[in-house]
């Protein structure tokens, strides 16, 4: 992802980019002149001056506290000056005094509201910074390289301000070869993040300990069961996790266990195939399985690339309810490198459905077999 944009400090005053001071002054002066001209033309400056009363309210939603205070002070001075200068001797002074008082009160309220808004946005920035730190520990930044593969991809939570969602991935260079995990935790929110912690923590530990993929999957299932047991005690919902676990070593075949997840797509020499895999039950539901966990094998030669994704991609819908045709769209992007492909597919899915219709997190990974094997 591009990193040309300068990162703003989490201590910045505003999450919404405020207008510049010159823009604020120009806008306020323009509105004031317009209101004064209209008041002269209509001969009813009291009611037209009421338009100025709403300037501080607008500023409180868009500007900094200092800018809002300036707008409130300017409005109060403009209203007061007009009332004093233009009011006839026999005019209704009570109406004009009430207008000035109302302007002062609304200006003060606007400054207070702006202060509260900025405070909430500061807190949100701190939370986003914390979420980003959590993401770096839960999900290692891509790309990830081992002796066997290069793994690259994108991960985009459905909510922009929630940097950590229910999709998970990880890559471990173990004594038994490279182990790759991609998964999708049932549901959303903090409870889903807790289950994601449990699975990734278990994967990073068991991938180095367990010599077989079946034993590794059993360890992951046990981790989800333990998490659900704790969740039940605290009154939270139990979760299951769909997952795809790969084992890749120096051989020209890859091992895989599919726990109810989206199957991988294999790209080699311009062709796309779907390896024939058995599909087991999701992690956390092994007790319901009729048969024990089995490992499938498929050819994964040097220069080949695997495309892994979560169902957030395949279940993306267009306006008419049509699902995103991954196989068809992938064939149009085969000329891209494994590094470029995930971002291209993600942006294509957004164009297919529209940002506001995406209902789930999306994770897309490419696993490129090292060419020297």
N, C-alpha and C positions, 0 to 999 in steps of 0.2 A: 504494500500500500504506500501511496505517496506520503512523504514526510516533509514536504516543503513548507507546510503551514506552521508558523511559529506557535509553539504550545504556550497557552496562557497559564499563569499561576493560579492555583486553587484559591489564593487569597484575593483574586481579582474581585472588584466591587460588584460586578454584574455578570450574570450568565447570558442575559440578553444584551447584545452589543448596543450601547447607547449612542445617540446621535452626537456629533461633535458640538462643542460649545458655540461655534459660529453658526451652525445649523439651527441650534436652539434659539439663539438671539434673532436670526433672520426670520424664523418661523413665527416667533412671538410678536416681533415688530410688524410683520406682514398682517397677521390676524388683527392686531390692534388698529392698524391703519384702516383695514377693511371695515371693522366694526364702527370706527369713528365716522368714516365716510357715510356708511349706511344710516347711522344715527342722525347725521345732519340732513340727509335726504328725506328721511321719514319724519323727522321732528319728534321722535320718541326714543331718546337716548337711553332711558331707564331700562326698557326691555331689551334693546339691542346690546346694551352693556352687560346684560345677563349672559350673553354668549361668552364673554371673557371669563366668567366665573368658572367655566368648565375647562379652561386651559390647564390649571394645575392638576386636575384629575387625569387628563391625558398624559401630562408629563410624568405623573407618578407611576404610570404603567410602562413607560418607555425610557425614562431618563435616570440619571444618578440622583442621589439625595440633594447634592449641591445644586444641580440643574433644576430640580423641582422646586427647591427653596427660592431660586432666582425667579422662576416663572410665577410662583405664588406672590412674591414681593412685587414684581412688575405689575401683575394683575391688580393687586390691592392699590398700588399707587395710581394706575390708570383709571380705575373706577372712582377712587376718591377724588382725583384731580378733576375728572369730568363732572362729578356731582357738585363740587365746590365752584368750579368756574362757570358752568352752564346753568346751574339751577336759578330760576327767577326768584326774585325776593318773595313773591307770594306763592312759591311752589310748595309742593307737598314734601316737606323736609323729612317727615317720619318714614316715608317710602324710601327716600334716598339713604337715610341713616341705616335702615334695615338692610338695604342692598350692600352697603359698605361692610356692615357687620357680618352678613352672610358670606361675602367675598373673603373676609379675613378668616372666618371659621372654616370655610371649605379649603382655603389655602393651607391652613394648619393641618387639617385632616389629610390632605393630599401628601404633605411632607411626611407625616407619620406613616401613611400607607406605603409610601415609597421606601421608607426605612425598613418596614416589615418585609416588603417584597425583596429588597436587597439582602436582608438577613436570611430569608428562606433560600435565595439563590446561592448565597455563600455556603449554606449548609449542604445544598445539593451538590455543589462543586466538591466539597470535602467528601461527600458520600461517593461521588464518581471517582475521585482519586483513590479512595479506599477500595472500591470495586475493581479499579484497574490493577491495584496491587494484588488483590485476591486472584484476579484472572491470571496474572503472571505466575502465581504459585500453583493454581489449579491447572491451567492450560499453558503449557510451554509455548513461547513464541515460535512461529513458523518462519522459515523452513527448519527442519530437523534432519540431520545427516548422520548416517551410520556407515559401517563398512559395506553394508548390503544395499541400502536404498537411500534415496533422497525423498523426503516427505514435505510437500508444500500444500497450501490451501488457504481457505478463508473461513472465518466463523463470525456470523452476524446474528446477535440476538434480535428477536422481533421488536423489542422495545429499546429505543435508542439510548435511554438513560439507565438501562439495566445491562451493564457490560458483561455480566455472567448469567448465563441461562441454563437450560437443561441439557444441551448437547455437550458431549465430551469427546476428547480424543487424547491420545498419548502415544509416544514411541519410546521403546526401551531397547538399548543395545545390551543384550544379556549374554551369558556364557553359552547359550543354546541358539544364538542367532538373534535377529531383530524381531521384536514383538510389537505389533501395531494394534491399537485399540481405537474404535470409533463407536459411539453409543448415543442413545437418546433416553433421558430419564422421563418417565411418565409425569405429565403435569408441568407446572411452572411455579415460580416463586421461590422463597427461601427453602422450603421443604425439598424442592427438586435440587437445589444447589447442595443441600446436605447429603442427598443420595449421591450426587456427582462426586463430592469429596470422598465418600466411602468407596466408590468404585475405583476412582483414580488412585487413591492411596493404596488400596489392595493390589491394584495392577502393578504399580511401581515396585512394590515389595515382592509379590509373588512371581513376577516375570523373571527376577534374578534367582529365585529359589526353586521353582518347579521346572523339571526337565521336559515335561510334556504339556501340550496345549490343553488337554482334557483336565489335567490337574490345575492348571492356571484358571480355567473357566470355573472349576469347582470352588476355587478360592474366591473368585469374584462373586459367585452366587452366594457363598457364605457371608461375604461382607454385606451384601444387600439384605440378606435375612437378618443379620445382626442390627443393621440400621433400622429395618422395619420394626424389630422388636422394641428398640428404644423409642421409635416414633409412636408405637402403640401405647407405651407407658405415659408419654407426654400428651396424648390426645391428638396427635397429628395423623394424617392419612398415610397408609403404607404405599410404597412405590415399587414398580418393577422397572427394569432397564433393558431395552433392546440393545444388542451389541454385536459387533463383528470383531473377532480377534484373529489376527494373522500371525503366522510364524514364517519367517523368511531367513534362509541361511545360504550357504555357498552352492547348494544344489539348484538345479533349474526347475524346481517345483516349489510351490508355496503351500503351507498348511493353513487351513481356515476352519473356524467354528462359527456358525451363524446362529446367534441367539435371538431369533425373531426380528432381525434387522434387514434393512434394504440391502439386497445382494450387490456385490461389486461388479464393475464393468472392466473388462480387460482390453487394452488397446495395444496393438502390435502390427507394424507394417501397414498402417492405414486402415486396419480392420478393427471392429468392435465386437466383442463376444461377451456373453454372460456365462461364467463358469457354472456348471451343474452342481449345486450344493443342496445338502439337506438343511432344513430349517428347524431348529430346536425352539424350546420355550425361552422367553426372556429371563434375564438374571433376576433371581428372587423367587422364581416359580419352579425351580428344579424338582420340587417334591411332587408337582403335578405331571411331570413328564412320564410318558409311557415307556420310553426307551432311554438308556443312558446316553450321555454326551458322546458324540462321534466327531472325528476329524475328517474333513475332506481335503483332497489334494488336487491341484490343477497346475498346468504348465505356466511357468513365469520366467521366461528366458531373458537374457541380457537385452537391455534396450526397451523392454516392455513397460507399460505403465498401467497401474490400477487406479480406477476412479472410485472413491468411497464417498458416500453422502448420507445424510440423515433424511428422514421423510419430510422435513421442512422444504426440501427441494422438489421431491417427486409429488408432493401434495399441494404445491403452489397452484392456484387456480386463476383462470382468466375471468372476465366479466360474465361469460356464459356458463361458468362452472366447469369448463374443460381443464383437466389436469395438465401440468407442464409436461410436454412430451420429451423426456430426457434423452432417449435414444435418438430421436430425430434431430434434436437441437445439438447433441454432441457430435453428430456426423458433420455438422457445419463448422465445427471448431477444431477438427483434428489437426489442422495445420499449426495450431498454437503449441508452444512449449508447455511441459507440465507445470512450469512456474506461472504461466499466464492463464492457463485453462480454468482453474477454479474461479478466479475473479471474473473472467469472461462469462462463465455459466451463471454466476450469481447475478451479474448485471443483466444478463439475458432473461433470467427468471423475473427480475423486477420489471423489466419492460413488458414481459408477457402478462403479468398480473396487475402491476401498479403497486407502489409502496404501501398504500393504505389498505390493501387487501391481503397482505402477507400475514398469515395467522400463526406462524410457528418460527422458531429459531432455524437457521440454516447453517450447516457445516458441510464443507466440500473439501476433500483431500485428494491429492494425487500422490501415488507411491511409485516412484521411478526406480526400476531395477538398475543397479550399477552396470555400466556398459562393459566394464573390464572382465566381468565374470564369464 
